[in-house]
């Protein structure tokens, strides 16, 4: 690994972690959403600082090209983020449906009461 690629990888991982932490601090990202991004950024920083970790883990698992391990872990983290967001979206859709039904019932009740209030 060249010095420039070493510096760029450490900088990219550090910037990613700093952005996530700043978004948490400013309440632009909730803790439960930041978890996977912090894990990914932390792993990226660890592998950037100590590239031999990637080689050792790839050898341990039996992966010939360590870069393939990076792609696998990245895709796995993104899949976990997608699953988390899908679960939360399902919950929010259910809540929206419940609220919409409640509003419709209240609107009907108001329409039914209007003639009584005039008469």
Rosetta blueprint (number, residue, H / E / L):
1 X L
2 X L
3 X H
4 X H
5 X H
6 X H
7 X H
8 X H
9 X H
10 X H
11 X H
12 X H
13 X H
14 X H
15 X H
16 X H
17 X H
18 X H
19 X H
20 X H
21 X H
22 X H
23 X H
24 X H
25 X H
26 X L
27 X L
28 X L
29 X L
30 X L
31 X H
32 X H
33 X H
34 X H
35 X H
36 X H
37 X H
38 X H
39 X H
40 X H
41 X H
42 X H
43 X H
44 X H
45 X H
46 X H
47 X H
48 X H
49 X H
50 X L
51 X H
52 X H
53 X H
54 X H
55 X H
56 X H
57 X H
58 X H
59 X H
60 X H
61 X H
62 X L
63 X L
64 X L
65 X L
66 X H
67 X H
68 X H
69 X H
70 X H
71 X H
72 X H
73 X H
74 X H
75 X H
76 X H
77 X H
78 X H
79 X H
80 X H
81 X H
82 X H
83 X H
84 X H
85 X H
86 X H
87 X H
88 X H
89 X H
90 X H
91 X H
92 X H
93 X H
94 X H
95 X H
96 X H
97 X H
98 X H
99 X H
100 X H
101 X H
102 X H
103 X H
104 X H
105 X H
106 X H
107 X H
108 X H
109 X H
110 X H
111 X H
112 X H
113 X H
114 X H
115 X H
116 X H
117 X H
118 X H
119 X L
